[in-house]
Amino acid sequence: MTDAAAPNPIPHQRRKRYAGKNPRRFEDKYKELSRDPQTIAKVIASGKTPVGTHRPIMVAEILQVLAPRPGDLAADCTLGYGGHAQEILTIILPGGKLLGLDTDPVELPKTEARLRARGIDEKSFSAHRTNFAGLPQILAAENLAGADLILADLGVSSMQIDDPARGFSVKHNGPLDMRMNPQRSQSAAALLQKIKPGALEEMLADFSDEPNAATLAQRLAEKSFATTLELAAAARAALPRLGKEDSDLTVRRVFQALRIAVNDEFSALETFLRNLPACLKPGGRVAILTFHSGEDRRVKKAFDAGFSDGSYSEISREVLRPSPEEQHSNPRSAPAKLRWARRSN
């Protein structure tokens, strides 16, 4: 006779398995959504970004040009997943503060909660739901004369790309939306239904340097597309002689131009660049990451103009690019270009 009954053993918990080699459901295909550490490690090791997360780009280069110091006031104008902000906060604390701006009402609360869970209090970090053009108003509301350092990463975050419901991706079927803030503006589907061929041709040429803008505009303007894959198929069908690689590039350029138009990105960027010197303290530094030629041209032109009129004492003469190692480990970093400027004293 035993002294006491032995406790029931805890059954081994196996990771969820998925039927078939090519599951169709987004949640099944991207198993890293389960947050299993082994799965996430394998995804990163393969040179990909785990779905639902974002890997900050050119962190070392950004920290070098911004040169944050303890006690600095920083503004991350495109907070996203908070990767850059977290690195900056590590340096400016104690005594410093970071203003985090993001127009996305879906992701901003998640990022704020993530940083709070790391012990970042309200004195050290505040979150603001606005795009980067709203920086002067945020500084004024907090009675701040300017920031010591400002960062703007103009790329679409991986969380937005990876979520089919947001309609950004050319790979996953979802509603043709593309709004950074789903509570404002019109969707990409609504824009295409209303836009005239001439206006769409101009948009494709100006916003994404699309060489086949005229042909695409005739086939896509004033048409109804409910989903991302419907639009992608129509764009490919409009140019049947293109090879797969060129066809894929065309589809990405169509999506890029629509995203910029839906979110009025260039108007916001030009407003931000125009007000930027006044948002910096004397000697303050700014770094801007761009991901396509339209953005980079505008940043370069604004920095050149600011240097000519004396607003900036230094500007980057050449763009900085991600290292070959970073491009290999994180392919989404490949198109990134970094420019910087320092306000005059």
Phi and psi in degrees as GROMACS dihedral restraints (atoms count N, CA, C in turn):
[ dihedral_restraints ]
;  ai    aj    ak    al  type     phi  dphi    fc
    3     4     5     6     1   -84.7    20    10
    4     5     6     7     1   157.0    20    10
    6     7     8     9     1   -70.2    20    10
    7     8     9    10     1   -38.4    20    10
    9    10    11    12     1  -153.1    20    10
   10    11    12    13     1   153.6    20    10
   12    13    14    15     1   -71.3    20    10
   13    14    15    16     1   136.7    20    10
   15    16    17    18     1   -70.1    20    10
   16    17    18    19     1   140.8    20    10
   18    19    20    21     1   -65.6    20    10
   19    20    21    22     1   149.0    20    10
   21    22    23    24     1   -66.3    20    10
   22    23    24    25     1   133.2    20    10
   24    25    26    27     1   -66.5    20    10
   25    26    27    28     1   146.4    20    10
   27    28    29    30     1   -78.9    20    10
   28    29    30    31     1   122.5    20    10
   30    31    32    33     1   -64.6    20    10
   31    32    33    34     1   146.3    20    10
   33    34    35    36     1   -66.3    20    10
   34    35    36    37     1   130.1    20    10
   36    37    38    39     1   -95.6    20    10
   37    38    39    40     1   110.7    20    10
   39    40    41    42     1   -86.8    20    10
   40    41    42    43     1   149.3    20    10
   42    43    44    45     1   -66.0    20    10
   43    44    45    46     1   147.9    20    10
   45    46    47    48     1   -61.9    20    10
   46    47    48    49     1   134.9    20    10
   48    49    50    51     1  -104.1    20    10
   49    50    51    52     1   153.5    20    10
   51    52    53    54     1  -123.3    20    10
   52    53    54    55     1   136.4    20    10
   54    55    56    57     1   -71.7    20    10
   55    56    57    58     1   137.6    20    10
   57    58    59    60     1    82.5    20    10
   58    59    60    61     1   159.9    20    10
   60    61    62    63     1   -82.0    20    10
   61    62    63    64     1   -24.7    20    10
   63    64    65    66     1  -129.7    20    10
   64    65    66    67     1    72.0    20    10
   66    67    68    69     1   -61.8    20    10
   67    68    69    70     1   145.7    20    10
   69    70    71    72     1   -90.0    20    10
   70    71    72    73     1   -31.9    20    10
   72    73    74    75     1   -69.0    20    10
   73    74    75    76     1   136.8    20    10
   75    76    77    78     1   -55.5    20    10
   76    77    78    79     1   -43.6    20    10
   78    79    80    81     1   -67.9    20    10
   79    80    81    82     1   -27.9    20    10
   81    82    83    84     1   -84.0    20    10
   82    83    84    85     1   -40.0    20    10
   84    85    86    87     1   -64.6    20    10
   85    86    87    88     1   -39.3    20    10
   87    88    89    90     1  -104.9    20    10
   88    89    90    91     1    83.3    20    10
   90    91    92    93     1   -65.6    20    10
   91    92    93    94     1   -17.5    20    10
   93    94    95    96     1   -67.9    20    10
   94    95    96    97     1   -12.2    20    10
   96    97    98    99     1   -60.3    20    10
   97    98    99   100     1   -22.2    20    10
   99   100   101   102     1   -71.1    20    10
  100   101   102   103     1   -10.7    20    10
  102   103   104   105     1    63.9    20    10
  103   104   105   106     1    26.9    20    10
  105   106   107   108     1   -71.1    20    10
  106   107   108   109     1   123.1    20    10
  108   109   110   111     1   -58.1    20    10
  109   110   111   112     1   -39.4    20    10
  111   112   113   114     1   -64.9    20    10
  112   113   114   115     1   -42.7    20    10
  114   115   116   117     1   -64.4    20    10
  115   116   117   118     1   -44.9    20    10
  117   118   119   120     1   -61.5    20    10
  118   119   120   121     1   -42.5    20    10
  120   121   122   123     1   -60.8    20    10
  121   122   123   124     1   -40.1    20    10
  123   124   125   126     1   -67.0    20    10
  124   125   126   127     1   -39.0    20    10
  126   127   128   129     1   -63.0    20    10
  127   128   129   130     1   -46.3    20    10
  129   130   131   132     1   -64.1    20    10
  130   131   132   133     1   -42.1    20    10
  132   133   134   135     1   -63.3    20    10
  133   134   135   136     1   -26.8    20    10
  135   136   137   138     1   -82.4    20    10
  136   137   138   139     1     0.3    20    10
  138   139   140   141     1    86.5    20    10
  139   140   141   142     1    25.4    20    10
  141   142   143   144     1  -122.6    20    10
  142   143   144   145     1   165.3    20    10
  144   145   146   147     1   -99.5    20    10
  145   146   147   148     1   126.2    20    10
  147   148   149   150     1   -56.7    20    10
  148   149   150   151     1   133.7    20    10
  150   151   152   153     1   -59.1    20    10
  151   152   153   154     1   139.7    20    10
  153   154   155   156     1    84.5    20    10
  154   155   156   157     1     2.2    20    10
  156   157   158   159     1  -125.1    20    10
  157   158   159   160     1   177.1    20    10
  159   160   161   162     1  -144.6    20    10
  160   161   162   163     1   129.8    20    10
  162   163   164   165     1   -97.2    20    10
  163   164   165   166     1   116.3    20    10
  165   166   167   168     1   -62.2    20    10
  166   167   168   169     1   140.7    20    10
  168   169   170   171     1  -100.9    20    10
  169   170   171   172     1   139.7    20    10
  171   172   173   174     1    53.7    20    10
  172   173   174   175     1    44.7    20    10
  174   175   176   177     1   -60.0    20    10
  175   176   177   178     1   -49.4    20    10
  177   178   179   180     1   -61.7    20    10
  178   179   180   181     1   -42.2    20    10
  180   181   182   183     1   -66.3    20    10
  181   182   183   184     1   -40.3    20    10
  183   184   185   186     1   -65.2    20    10
  184   185   186   187     1   -43.9    20    10
  186   187   188   189     1   -63.9    20    10
  187   188   189   190     1   -33.5    20    10
  189   190   191   192     1   -67.7    20    10
  190   191   192   193     1   -45.2    20    10
  192   193   194   195     1   -78.2    20    10
  193   194   195   196     1   -30.0    20    10
  195   196   197   198     1   -82.2    20    10
  196   197   198   199     1   -27.3    20    10
  198   199   200   201     1    47.8    20    10
  199   200   201   202     1    57.0    20    10
  201   202   203   204     1   -64.0    20    10
  202   203   204   205     1   149.6    20    10
  204   205   206   207     1  -133.5    20    10
  205   206   207   208     1   155.7    20    10
  207   208   209   210     1   -54.3    20    10
  208   209   210   211     1   134.5    20    10
  210   211   212   213     1    92.3    20    10
  211   212   213   214     1    -6.9    20    10
  213   214   215   216     1   -68.6    20    10
  214   215   216   217     1   152.2    20    10
  216   217   218   219     1   -98.8    20    10
  217   218   219   220     1   120.3    20    10
  219   220   221   222     1  -117.6    20    10
  220   221   222   223     1   152.9    20    10
  222   223   224   225     1  -129.8    20    10
  223   224   225   226     1   118.6    20    10
  225   226   227   228     1  -100.1    20    10
  226   227   228   229     1   104.6    20    10
  228   229   230   231     1   -82.1    20    10
  229   230   231   232     1    -5.1    20    10
  231   232   233   234     1  -139.0    20    10
  232   233   234   235     1    75.3    20    10
  234   235   236   237     1   -59.5    20    10
  235   236   237   238     1   -43.6    20    10
  237   238   239   240     1    56.2    20    10
  238   239   240   241     1  -129.8    20    10
  240   241   242   243     1   -78.6    20    10
  241   242   243   244     1   -13.1    20    10
  243   244   245   246     1    90.3    20    10
  244   245   246   247     1    12.4    20    10
  246   247   248   249     1   -65.3    20    10
  247   248   249   250     1   -48.1    20    10
  249   250   251   252     1   -66.3    20    10
  250   251   252   253     1   -42.0    20    10
  252   253   254   255     1   -58.8    20    10
  253   254   255   256     1   -42.4    20    10
  255   256   257   258     1   -61.2    20    10
  256   257   258   259     1   -40.9    20    10
  258   259   260   261     1   -67.6    20    10
  259   260   261   262     1   -40.2    20    10
  261   262   263   264     1   -67.3    20    10
  262   263   264   265     1   -43.0    20    10
  264   265   266   267     1   -60.3    20    10
  265   266   267   268     1   -36.2    20    10
  267   268   269   270     1   -57.4    20    10
  268   269   270   271     1   -31.0    20    10
  270   271   272   273     1   -92.4    20    10
  271   272   273   274     1   -40.6    20    10
  273   274   275   276     1   -79.8    20    10
  274   275   276   277     1   -15.9    20    10
  276   277   278   279     1   -89.6    20    10
  277   278   279   280     1   146.5    20    10
  279   280   281   282     1   -80.7    20    10
  280   281   282   283     1   159.7    20    10
  282   283   284   285     1    97.1    20    10
  283   284   285   286     1   -20.0    20    10
  285   286   287   288     1   -94.9    20    10
  286   287   288   289     1   177.2    20    10
  288   289   290   291     1  -148.8    20    10
  289   290   291   292     1   147.4    20    10
  291   292   293   294     1  -123.5    20    10
  292   293   294   295     1   129.8    20    10
  294   295   296   297     1   -94.2    20    10
  295   296   297   298     1   123.9    20    10
  297   298   299   300     1  -109.1    20    10
  298   299   300   301     1   118.2    20    10
  300   301   302   303     1  -110.3    20    10
  301   302   303   304     1   137.1    20    10
  303   304   305   306     1  -162.2    20    10
  304   305   306   307     1   136.5    20    10
  306   307   308   309     1   -85.6    20    10
  307   308   309   310     1    -9.2    20    10
  309   310   311   312     1   -83.3    20    10
  310   311   312   313     1   109.9    20    10
  312   313   314   315     1   -73.6    20    10
  313   314   315   316     1   -13.0    20    10
  315   316   317   318     1   -81.5    20    10
  316   317   318   319     1   -46.9    20    10
  318   319   320   321     1   -89.8    20    10
  319   320   321   322     1   -28.5    20    10
  321   322   323   324     1   -58.6    20    10
  322   323   324   325     1   -46.5    20    10
  324   325   326   327     1   -62.8    20    10
  325   326   327   328     1   -33.2    20    10
  327   328   329   330     1   -66.1    20    10
  328   329   330   331     1   -43.1    20    10
  330   331   332   333     1   -68.9    20    10
  331   332   333   334     1   -40.1    20    10
  333   334   335   336     1   -60.1    20    10
  334   335   336   337     1   -44.3    20    10
  336   337   338   339     1   -63.7    20    10
  337   338   339   340     1   -37.0    20    10
  339   340   341   342     1   -64.1    20    10
  340   341   342   343     1   -42.4    20    10
  342   343   344   345     1   -72.6    20    10
  343   344   345   346     1   -37.2    20    10
  345   346   347   348     1   -62.2    20    10
  346   347   348   349     1   -37.8    20    10
  348   349   350   351     1   -64.5    20    10
  349   350   351   352     1   -19.7    20    10
  351   352   353   354     1   -89.9    20    10
  352   353   354   355     1     7.4    20    10
  354   355   356   357     1    89.8    20    10
  355   356   357   358     1    13.6    20    10
  357   358   359   360     1   -86.0    20    10
  358   359   360   361     1   112.5    20    10
  360   361   362   363     1   -88.4    20    10
  361   362   363   364     1   178.9    20    10
  363   364   365   366     1   -70.0    20    10
  364   365   366   367     1   -22.7    20    10
  366   367   368   369     1   -72.0    20    10
  367   368   369   370     1   -25.7    20    10
  369   370   371   372     1   -98.6    20    10
  370   371   372   373     1   -20.9    20    10
  372   373   374   375     1  -152.9    20    10
  373   374   375   376     1   132.8    20    10
  375   376   377   378     1  -130.2    20    10
  376   377   378   379     1   140.5    20    10
  378   379   380   381     1  -105.0    20    10
  379   380   381   382     1   139.2    20    10
  381   382   383   384     1  -135.9    20    10
  382   383   384   385     1   124.1    20    10
  384   385   386   387     1   -87.2    20    10
  385   386   387   388     1    89.7    20    10
  387   388   389   390     1  -161.3    20    10
  388   389   390   391     1   160.4    20    10
  390   391   392   393     1   -84.9    20    10
  391   392   393   394     1   178.4    20    10
  393   394   395   396     1   -64.0    20    10
  394   395   396   397     1   -22.9    20    10
  396   397   398   399     1   -66.1    20    10
  397   398   399   400     1   -16.8    20    10
  399   400   401   402     1   -87.5    20    10
  400   401   402   403     1     6.2    20    10
  402   403   404   405     1   -57.2    20    10
  403   404   405   406     1   -44.3    20    10
  405   406   407   408     1   -58.2    20    10
  406   407   408   409     1   -37.6    20    10
  408   409   410   411     1   -68.7    20    10
  409   410   411   412     1   -37.4    20    10
  411   412   413   414     1   -65.4    20    10
  412   413   414   415     1   -44.6    20    10
  414   415   416   417     1   -61.6    20    10
  415   416   417   418     1   -42.5    20    10
  417   418   419   420     1   -65.8    20    10
  418   419   420   421     1   -40.8    20    10
  420   421   422   423     1   -64.2    20    10
  421   422   423   424     1   -30.5    20    10
  423   424   425   426     1   -96.0    20    10
  424   425   426   427     1     8.9    20    10
  426   427   428   429     1    57.9    20    10
  427   428   429   430     1    44.2    20    10
  429   430   431   432     1  -112.1    20    10
  430   431   432   433     1   132.6    20    10
  432   433   434   435     1   -74.1    20    10
  433   434   435   436     1   -27.8    20    10
  435   436   437   438     1   172.0    20    10
  436   437   438   439     1   170.9    20    10
  438   439   440   441     1  -105.2    20    10
  439   440   441   442     1   151.7    20    10
  441   442   443   444     1   -76.0    20    10
  442   443   444   445     1   -32.2    20    10
  444   445   446   447     1  -150.2    20    10
  445   446   447   448     1   142.7    20    10
  447   448   449   450     1  -131.7    20    10
  448   449   450   451     1   134.8    20    10
  450   451   452   453     1  -124.8    20    10
  451   452   453   454     1   137.7    20    10
  453   454   455   456     1  -135.7    20    10
  454   455   456   457     1   116.4    20    10
  456   457   458   459     1  -103.7    20    10
  457   458   459   460     1   106.0    20    10
  459   460   461   462     1   -83.7    20    10
  460   461   462   463     1     2.8    20    10
  462   463   464   465     1   -76.6    20    10
  463   464   465   466     1   155.6    20    10
  465   466   467   468     1   -73.0    20    10
  466   467   468   469     1   135.4    20    10
  468   469   470   471     1   -72.6    20    10
  469   470   471   472     1   154.1    20    10
  471   472   473   474     1   -62.0    20    10
  472   473   474   475     1   -32.1    20    10
  474   475   476   477     1   -62.6    20    10
  475   476   477   478     1   -37.4    20    10
  477   478   479   480     1   -73.0    20    10
  478   479   480   481     1   -43.2    20    10
  480   481   482   483     1   -63.3    20    10
  481   482   483   484     1   -42.2    20    10
  483   484   485   486     1   -77.7    20    10
  484   485   486   487     1   -14.2    20    10
  486   487   488   489     1   -94.3    20    10
  487   488   489   490     1   108.2    20    10
  489   490   491   492     1   -57.7    20    10
  490   491   492   493     1   -28.3    20    10
  492   493   494   495     1   -66.2    20    10
  493   494   495   496     1   -18.6    20    10
  495   496   497   498     1   -85.6    20    10
  496   497   498   499     1   -17.9    20    10
  498   499   500   501     1    75.4    20    10
  499   500   501   502     1    23.4    20    10
  501   502   503   504     1   -90.5    20    10
  502   503   504   505     1   -27.1    20    10
  504   505   506   507     1   -89.4    20    10
  505   506   507   508     1   142.4    20    10
  507   508   509   510     1   -86.8    20    10
  508   509   510   511     1    -5.5    20    10
  510   511   512   513     1   -96.9    20    10
  511   512   513   514     1   -29.2    20    10
  513   514   515   516     1  -116.0    20    10
  514   515   516   517     1   138.7    20    10
  516   517   518   519     1   -76.0    20    10
  517   518   519   520     1   134.6    20    10
  519   520   521   522     1  -168.1    20    10
  520   521   522   523     1   173.5    20    10
  522   523   524   525     1   -62.1    20    10
  523   524   525   526     1   141.3    20    10
  525   526   527   528     1   -79.4    20    10
  526   527   528   529     1    83.0    20    10
  528   529   530   531     1  -110.0    20    10
  529   530   531   532     1   -77.4    20    10
  531   532   533   534     1    75.5    20    10
  532   533   534   535     1     9.9    20    10
  534   535   536   537     1   -81.4    20    10
  535   536   537   538     1   129.0    20    10
  537   538   539   540     1   -62.8    20    10
  538   539   540   541     1   -39.4    20    10
  540   541   542   543     1  -114.5    20    10
  541   542   543   544     1   100.6    20    10
  543   544   545   546     1   -63.0    20    10
  544   545   546   547     1   -10.5    20    10
  546   547   548   549     1   -90.8    20    10
  547   548   549   550     1    -1.4    20    10
  549   550   551   552     1  -132.0    20    10
  550   551   552   553     1   163.1    20    10
  552   553   554   555     1    67.3    20    10
  553   554   555   556     1  -172.3    20    10
  555   556   557   558     1  -112.0    20    10
  556   557   558   559     1   153.3    20    10
  558   559   560   561     1   -73.5    20    10
  559   560   561   562     1   167.8    20    10
  561   562   563   564     1   -63.1    20    10
  562   563   564   565     1   -36.2    20    10
  564   565   566   567     1   -62.2    20    10
  565   566   567   568     1   -44.1    20    10
  567   568   569   570     1   -65.7    20    10
  568   569   570   571     1   -38.8    20    10
  570   571   572   573     1   -61.7    20    10
  571   572   573   574     1   -46.2    20    10
  573   574   575   576     1   -64.6    20    10
  574   575   576   577     1   -34.1    20    10
  576   577   578   579     1   -65.1    20    10
  577   578   579   580     1   -29.8    20    10
  579   580   581   582     1   -98.3    20    10
  580   581   582   583     1   -29.3    20    10
  582   583   584   585     1   -72.1    20    10
  583   584   585   586     1   141.6    20    10
  585   586   587   588     1   -82.2    20    10
  586   587   588   589     1   153.6    20    10
  588   589   590   591     1   -55.0    20    10
  589   590   591   592     1   -41.4    20    10
  591   592   593   594     1   -63.0    20    10
  592   593   594   595     1   -41.6    20    10
  594   595   596   597     1   -68.1    20    10
  595   596   597   598     1   -37.9    20    10
  597   598   599   600     1   -68.8    20    10
  598   599   600   601     1   -38.7    20    10
  600   601   602   603     1   -59.9    20    10
  601   602   603   604     1   -44.8    20    10
  603   604   605   606     1   -63.2    20    10
  604   605   606   607     1   -40.6    20    10
  606   607   608   609     1   -64.5    20    10
  607   608   609   610     1   -45.1    20    10
  609   610   611   612     1   -64.2    20    10
  610   611   612   613     1   -38.2    20    10
  612   613   614   615     1   -70.9    20    10
  613   614   615   616     1   -43.8    20    10
  615   616   617   618     1   -78.5    20    10
  616   617   618   619     1   -36.4    20    10
  618   619   620   621     1   -92.6    20    10
  619   620   621   622     1   -18.2    20    10
  621   622   623   624     1  -144.1    20    10
  622   623   624   625     1     9.9    20    10
  624   625   626   627     1    53.7    20    10
  625   626   627   628     1    39.4    20    10
  627   628   629   630     1   -76.3    20    10
  628   629   630   631     1   118.9    20    10
  630   631   632   633     1   -71.7    20    10
  631   632   633   634     1   -20.2    20    10
  633   634   635   636     1  -106.8    20    10
  634   635   636   637     1    34.2    20    10
  636   637   638   639     1   -58.8    20    10
  637   638   639   640     1   -41.6    20    10
  639   640   641   642     1   -64.3    20    10
  640   641   642   643     1   -46.4    20    10
  642   643   644   645     1   -64.2    20    10
  643   644   645   646     1   -45.4    20    10
  645   646   647   648     1   -63.2    20    10
  646   647   648   649     1   -40.4    20    10
  648   649   650   651     1   -61.4    20    10
  649   650   651   652     1   -39.4    20    10
  651   652   653   654     1   -65.8    20    10
  652   653   654   655     1   -32.0    20    10
  654   655   656   657     1   -89.6    20    10
  655   656   657   658     1   -22.0    20    10
  657   658   659   660     1  -108.8    20    10
  658   659   660   661     1   -29.3    20    10
  660   661   662   663     1   -66.6    20    10
  661   662   663   664     1   144.0    20    10
  663   664   665   666     1    58.2    20    10
  664   665   666   667     1    29.4    20    10
  666   667   668   669     1  -114.4    20    10
  667   668   669   670     1   158.4    20    10
  669   670   671   672     1  -104.5    20    10
  670   671   672   673     1   119.9    20    10
  672   673   674   675     1  -128.9    20    10
  673   674   675   676     1   118.6    20    10
  675   676   677   678     1   -84.2    20    10
  676   677   678   679     1   -31.3    20    10
  678   679   680   681     1  -128.1    20    10
  679   680   681   682     1   164.6    20    10
  681   682   683   684     1   -63.1    20    10
  682   683   684   685     1   -41.6    20    10
  684   685   686   687     1   -71.5    20    10
  685   686   687   688     1   -28.8    20    10
  687   688   689   690     1   -62.7    20    10
  688   689   690   691     1   -45.3    20    10
  690   691   692   693     1   -65.3    20    10
  691   692   693   694     1   -44.2    20    10
  693   694   695   696     1   -59.4    20    10
  694   695   696   697     1   -42.4    20    10
  696   697   698   699     1   -65.2    20    10
  697   698   699   700     1   -39.4    20    10
  699   700   701   702     1   -67.0    20    10
  700   701   702   703     1   -38.7    20    10
  702   703   704   705     1   -65.2    20    10
  703   704   705   706     1   -40.8    20    10
  705   706   707   708     1   -66.7    20    10
  706   707   708   709     1   -41.1    20    10
  708   709   710   711     1   -65.7    20    10
  709   710   711   712     1   -27.1    20    10
  711   712   713   714     1   -68.7    20    10
  712   713   714   715     1   -22.4    20    10
  714   715   716   717     1  -131.4    20    10
  715   716   717   718     1    68.9    20    10
  717   718   719   720     1   -67.0    20    10
  718   719   720   721     1   -18.8    20    10
  720   721   722   723     1   -84.8    20    10
  721   722   723   724     1    -8.7    20    10
  723   724   725   726     1   -71.5    20    10
  724   725   726   727     1   143.4    20    10
  726   727   728   729     1   -71.0    20    10
  727   728   729   730     1   170.5    20    10
  729   730   731   732     1   -59.8    20    10
  730   731   732   733     1   -43.8    20    10
  732   733   734   735     1   -63.8    20    10
  733   734   735   736     1   -46.5    20    10
  735   736   737   738     1   -67.0    20    10
  736   737   738   739     1   -35.8    20    10
  738   739   740   741     1   -64.6    20    10
  739   740   741   742     1   -42.0    20    10
  741   742   743   744     1   -62.5    20    10
  742   743   744   745     1   -41.0    20    10
  744   745   746   747     1   -63.4    20    10
  745   746   747   748     1   -40.7    20    10
  747   748   749   750     1   -61.3    20    10
  748   749   750   751     1   -45.6    20    10
  750   751   752   753     1   -60.1    20    10
  751   752   753   754     1   -43.4    20    10
  753   754   755   756     1   -63.6    20    10
  754   755   756   757     1   -36.9    20    10
  756   757   758   759     1   -69.1    20    10
  757   758   759   760     1   -37.0    20    10
  759   760   761   762     1   -61.8    20    10
  760   761   762   763     1   -46.7    20    10
  762   763   764   765     1   -63.6    20    10
  763   764   765   766     1   -40.7    20    10
  765   766   767   768     1   -61.5    20    10
  766   767   768   769     1   -47.6    20    10
  768   769   770   771     1   -62.4    20    10
  769   770   771   772     1   -41.7    20    10
  771   772   773   774     1   -65.0    20    10
  772   773   774   775     1   -42.5    20    10
  774   775   776   777     1   -61.2    20    10
  775   776   777   778     1   -43.3    20    10
  777   778   779   780     1   -62.7    20    10
  778   779   780   781     1   -42.7    20    10
  780   781   782   783     1   -67.9    20    10
  781   782   783   784     1   -45.8    20    10
  783   784   785   786     1   -59.8    20    10
  784   785   786   787     1   -38.9    20    10
  786   787   788   789     1   -98.1    20    10
  787   788   789   790     1     4.4    20    10
  789   790   791   792     1    51.3    20    10
  790   791   792   793     1    44.1    20    10
  792   793   794   795     1   -66.0    20    10
  793   794   795   796     1   -39.6    20    10
  795   796   797   798     1   -70.6    20    10
  796   797   798   799     1   -36.1    20    10
  798   799   800   801     1   -64.0    20    10
  799   800   801   802     1   -42.9    20    10
  801   802   803   804     1   -63.9    20    10
  802   803   804   805     1   -41.1    20    10
  804   805   806   807     1   -64.8    20    10
  805   806   807   808     1   -43.6    20    10
  807   808   809   810     1   -65.0    20    10
  808   809   810   811     1   -37.6    20    10
  810   811   812   813     1   -64.2    20    10
  811   812   813   814     1   -44.5    20    10
  813   814   815   816     1   -59.6    20    10
  814   815   816   817     1   -47.7    20    10
  816   817   818   819     1   -65.5    20    10
  817   818   819   820     1   -36.2    20    10
  819   820   821   822     1   -66.6    20    10
  820   821   822   823     1   -38.2    20    10
  822   823   824   825     1   -90.4    20    10
  823   824   825   826     1    -7.0    20    10
  825   826   827   828     1   -58.3    20    10
  826   827   828   829     1   -48.3    20    10
  828   829   830   831     1   -56.2    20    10
  829   830   831   832     1   -38.0    20    10
  831   832   833   834     1   -71.7    20    10
  832   833   834   835     1   -16.1    20    10
  834   835   836   837     1   -88.4    20    10
  835   836   837   838     1    -6.7    20    10
  837   838   839   840     1  -103.0    20    10
  838   839   840   841     1   141.7    20    10
  840   841   842   843     1   -68.6    20    10
  841   842   843   844     1   158.9    20    10
  843   844   845   846     1   -53.3    20    10
  844   845   846   847     1   128.8    20    10
  846   847   848   849     1    82.5    20    10
  847   848   849   850     1    -0.3    20    10
  849   850   851   852     1   -68.1    20    10
  850   851   852   853     1   155.0    20    10
  852   853   854   855     1  -116.7    20    10
  853   854   855   856     1   146.6    20    10
  855   856   857   858     1  -132.3    20    10
  856   857   858   859     1   141.4    20    10
  858   859   860   861     1  -130.4    20    10
  859   860   861   862     1   134.7    20    10
  861   862   863   864     1  -129.9    20    10
  862   863   864   865     1   125.4    20    10
  864   865   866   867     1   -96.8    20    10
  865   866   867   868     1   124.5    20    10
  867   868   869   870     1  -116.0    20    10
  868   869   870   871     1   162.9    20    10
  870   871   872   873     1  -132.7    20    10
  871   872   873   874     1     2.7    20    10
  873   874   875   876     1  -156.2    20    10
  874   875   876   877     1   166.7    20    10
  876   877   878   879     1   -62.8    20    10
  877   878   879   880     1   -35.4    20    10
  879   880   881   882     1   -61.8    20    10
  880   881   882   883     1   -41.4    20    10
  882   883   884   885     1   -67.0    20    10
  883   884   885   886     1   -48.3    20    10
  885   886   887   888     1   -62.5    20    10
  886   887   888   889     1   -39.1    20    10
  888   889   890   891     1   -59.9    20    10
  889   890   891   892     1   -42.6    20    10
  891   892   893   894     1   -68.3    20    10
  892   893   894   895     1   -40.4    20    10
  894   895   896   897     1   -66.8    20    10
  895   896   897   898     1   -45.5    20    10
  897   898   899   900     1   -60.4    20    10
  898   899   900   901     1   -45.4    20    10
  900   901   902   903     1   -62.4    20    10
  901   902   903   904     1   -42.6    20    10
  903   904   905   906     1   -66.9    20    10
  904   905   906   907     1   -40.9    20    10
  906   907   908   909     1   -67.5    20    10
  907   908   909   910     1   -40.5    20    10
  909   910   911   912     1   -61.1    20    10
  910   911   912   913     1   -44.2    20    10
  912   913   914   915     1   -65.1    20    10
  913   914   915   916     1   -40.3    20    10
  915   916   917   918     1   -66.1    20    10
  916   917   918   919     1   -34.0    20    10
  918   919   920   921     1   -70.7    20    10
  919   920   921   922     1   -39.1    20    10
  921   922   923   924     1   -66.6    20    10
  922   923   924   925     1   -38.1    20    10
  924   925   926   927     1   -90.9    20    10
  925   926   927   928     1     3.6    20    10
  927   928   929   930     1    89.3    20    10
  928   929   930   931     1     2.0    20    10
  930   931   932   933     1   -66.6    20    10
  931   932   933   934     1   -36.7    20    10
  933   934   935   936     1  -113.0    20    10
  934   935   936   937     1   136.7    20    10
  936   937   938   939     1   -88.0    20    10
  937   938   939   940     1   -25.1    20    10
  939   940   941   942     1  -144.4    20    10
  940   941   942   943     1   145.3    20    10
  942   943   944   945     1  -141.6    20    10
  943   944   945   946     1   158.9    20    10
  945   946   947   948     1   -72.2    20    10
  946   947   948   949     1   130.8    20    10
  948   949   950   951     1   -88.9    20    10
  949   950   951   952     1   -24.3    20    10
  951   952   953   954     1  -128.9    20    10
  952   953   954   955     1   149.6    20    10
  954   955   956   957     1   -75.1    20    10
  955   956   957   958     1   147.8    20    10
  957   958   959   960     1   -96.2    20    10
  958   959   960   961     1   139.3    20    10
  960   961   962   963     1  -119.7    20    10
  961   962   963   964     1   158.0    20    10
  963   964   965   966     1   -61.8    20    10
  964   965   966   967     1   147.4    20    10
  966   967   968   969     1   -65.6    20    10
  967   968   969   970     1   157.5    20    10
  969   970   971   972     1   -55.6    20    10
  970   971   972   973     1   -35.7    20    10
  972   973   974   975     1   -64.7    20    10
  973   974   975   976     1   -42.5    20    10
  975   976   977   978     1   -68.4    20    10
  976   977   978   979     1   -40.3    20    10
  978   979   980   981     1   -62.9    20    10
  979   980   981   982     1   -33.7    20    10
  981   982   983   984     1   -71.5    20    10
  982   983   984   985     1   -44.4    20    10
  984   985   986   987     1   -78.2    20    10
  985   986   987   988     1   -24.7    20    10
  987   988   989   990     1  -139.4    20    10
  988   989   990   991     1    85.2    20    10
  990   991   992   993     1   -56.8    20    10
  991   992   993   994     1   -24.0    20    10
  993   994   995   996     1   -68.6    20    10
  994   995   996   997     1   -12.3    20    10
  996   997   998   999     1   -82.7    20    10
  997   998   999  1000     1   -13.5    20    10
  999  1000  1001  1002     1   -54.2    20    10
 1000  1001  1002  1003     1   -44.1    20    10
 1002  1003  1004  1005     1   -81.2    20    10
 1003  1004  1005  1006     1     0.3    20    10
 1005  1006  1007  1008     1   -67.3    20    10
 1006  1007  1008  1009     1   141.4    20    10
 1008  1009  1010  1011     1  -131.9    20    10
 1009  1010  1011  1012     1   133.2    20    10
 1011  1012  1013  1014     1  -113.6    20    10
 1012  1013  1014  1015     1   125.9    20    10
 1014  1015  1016  1017     1  -123.4    20    10
 1015  1016  1017  1018     1   153.1    20    10
 1017  1018  1019  1020     1  -141.6    20    10
 1018  1019  1020  1021     1   162.7    20    10
 1020  1021  1022  1023     1  -152.4    20    10
 1021  1022  1023  1024     1   157.3    20    10
 1023  1024  1025  1026     1  -125.0    20    10
 1024  1025  1026  1027     1   129.3    20    10
 1026  1027  1028  1029     1   -71.1    20    10
 1027  1028  1029  1030     1   145.9    20    10
 1029  1030  1031  1032     1   -65.5    20    10
 1030  1031  1032  1033     1   151.5    20    10
